[in-house]
Amino acid sequence: MNSVRPWIRYTDVRDVHGPLLVVSGVEAVGWDESVRIHFDDGTVRHGLVLEVDGDLAVVQVLEGTAAVDPAATTVEFDGGPLRIAVGDGWLGRVCNGRGEPLDGGPPVPGRLEPVNGSPLNPVFRDPPADPVLTGVSVVDVLATLVRGQKLPVFSAPGLPHLRLACQIAAQATAAGEPFCVVFAGMGLTHADAAYAREALEERSAAGELALVLNLADDPVIERLLSPRLALTIAEHLAFEGGRHVLVVLTDMTDYADALREVSAARGELPGRRAYPGYLYSDLASLYERCGRIVGQPGSVTIVPVLTMPGGDLTHPVPDLTGYITEGQLILSPDLSARGVYPPMDALSSLSRLMRNGAGPQRTRADHLPVAAQLLAVLARARQARELAELVGPDALGELDHAHLAAEDAFVTELMGQRPDQARPLEDSLERAWRVLDRLPRGALTMLPDELLEARYGASEHE
């Protein structure tokens, strides 16, 4: 794995353009090679080969090209892609988008692995199964996250998506099995990075978290490396360490914007909204690195978080993400404006693999029917609310008012939760039942008779 040719040096830097260097006279240089750039004063920067054309190589400099003098620059090619050390030493550590420690500790030791990785071979994939419980009631009850799944969070700007991402990362568990989290923040402000470190401090101190932070004022190229670095760390912890690993990636829109910026610097033809035409395949190369492998105990589960400019679901990043992933959690500006946290739009959100992770022998026998009944109640309440806007609330029937009361109870008793509050699934499901208690038994048509009798007895519930 580590057998690469010796570093080869070239001194003919022909041009500097934005974050790019053009080096001429190169031989046997390939795409994605790792590069070191040496200066006369002894400083060293790092880069990657973006393009090779004949004897020309285009190198993207991770630390930027400010004050670069082409005549006093030596470029050294590694002969292989960017690699990082992998191993259990990452747990409890904080690093930047290049894998350099930010916590004052030494570099992480371990076997070097290329960060690009590759999607899991479908032949060796096990279907996602069994839950990752987040401690967030509305997610665990209505859109259960499954080990090996990719389930994105779609948010509008200004909504508490980072708070929710940190809460999920801090609280998630795998029902007592070995578990850890790799959290990658991309384009974070210093205040957001400080919040993430504080929110995840307890999990990090317990040796259950690896934290990758790319700040808004860091080189934009590092934004493209951060999720790859995080996934490379996660793959080793899962498939060699036997852990169930949750990878939280936020914000993937910042990642896509960085990809667009680098693409423009390379002079590539733009696609929709100036994003490169390969945005779909690039996102897929990240998301498809999750999953489970036949015969191995570990798993990699991905929760990508992305903001939709203007709340537009048709924006290329959420649009393409929706094609690749297995559901979505959508945050609602209206609920957020009402002070509800987490402001998840339950009727627009779903986990397409929920049945693989919930139900008998996985969570609880009543989980799936209770979730279906809750969604039916919320849909009926929405219809009643829209009708009330047309004819007035006094024209609604008794059953419509009961559904509206159940919707209010859903928001206050089940959905409403503190960002530092982890609820066991038993508590969340009991809260769901208390919401359904607002309705007459005859309205609970999604629940089988045995569940109704166990809850309310053999007599009619009014």
C-alpha positions, 0 to 999 in steps of 0.5 A: 500500500505504501510502495510508491516511487521516490519523490520527483522534483521539478523547478519549471513553474510556468504559471500561477493562476488562483490556487493553481500552479502549472508545472512544465517538463513533467514525466510520469505524473498522474492525476490526484498525486500528492505534491509538496511545494518548496520555497527558498525560505524553507517553507513547504506547502502541499497540493494535488495534481488536478490535470495532466496534459503532455508535459504540463501538470496543473497543481492545486495548492492547499494553502493557496498561492499567495506570495508564490514566486515561480522562479524560486519554487520547487515542486515535488511529486509523490507518485501517489494520491494524498494519503493519511494515517488510519487507525484507532488513534483518530478517536478523541482527536481534532484535525483540519481538512488535511489531517493535521492536528488542531488539538495540540497533539502529535500526528496520528500514527498508523498505516497510510491510506489514500483519501479518495477511497472507492464505493463499496462493491455491490457484490459484497454489500449487505443491505442496511439493517438495524437502527442507529438511534439518535436520541431525537424523538421525531427522527427515531419515531418517524424516520429511523436511521438505519446502519449503512444508510445515507440519510440527508438533512435538508435545511434552509439558511438560518435554520438550526441544522448545525445544532441538529447535526451536532445533537445527532453526533453527540447522542447517536448509539447502536444499541450497545454495540461498538459505536463511534462518530466521525464529524466533518464540518466544512466552511464553518465560521469560527463561532460554529466550529467552537460550538461544534467542539463544545457540543461534541466535547463529551463524546470526544473525551470518551474516545468515540469521536474524530472531528475534522474541521474546515473553517470558512477562512481555510483554503477552499481546496481543503473543503474538497478533502475534508469529507474524503478524509473523514470517510477514510477514517470511518472505513478503517474504524468500521471494516477493520475495527468492527465498529458501527460508525456514523459520519456526519458531513456538514455543510455539503452545499459549501463542499459543492460550492468549493467544487464549483470554484475549483472547476471554474479555476480549471476552466471547465465548462459549467453545468447547471447553476455553474456547477461542474457537469460531474457534480452528481458523480462526485457526490455519489463517490462520497455517499456510496462509501457507506454501507455494510460488508458481507461477513463483517460486523461494522458499518458506515452510516452517512448523514450529510447536511446541506442548506438549500439556497432560498429553501429551493429543493430543486437547487442542484445540490439537494436535487442530486443528493435526493437521487443518491440517498435513501430519504431526507429529513427536511427542516421547516422555516415555519416551525423554526419561526414558532420556536420549535426545535428540532423544526422537522417537517414530518410529512415531507421527511422520510427514511426509505429504509426505516422498515429495515431498522424498525419493528419487532426484534429491532426496536419495538413491535408497535413502532411501525404502526404507531409511526404510520398512524402518526403520519395519518393524523398529521395529514388529516390535521393539515387538511383540517387546518386548510379547511378552517382557513376557508370556512372558519374553525367553527365549521369544523367537526368534532373529529377535525378538532381532535386531529388539530389537538393531536397535531398540537400535542405532537409538536409540544410533546413529541417533536419539541426537545432541547438540543442537549436532551437525549430521549430513549426510544421507549420514552419517544414511543410513549410520547407518540402514544400520548399524542394518539390518546387525543383521538377516539379509538375509532379514528386510529385505523392504522393500528391493529386491534391487538395494539389498541386492546393492549393500550385501551382495553377491550372497551371502546376508547372515547 
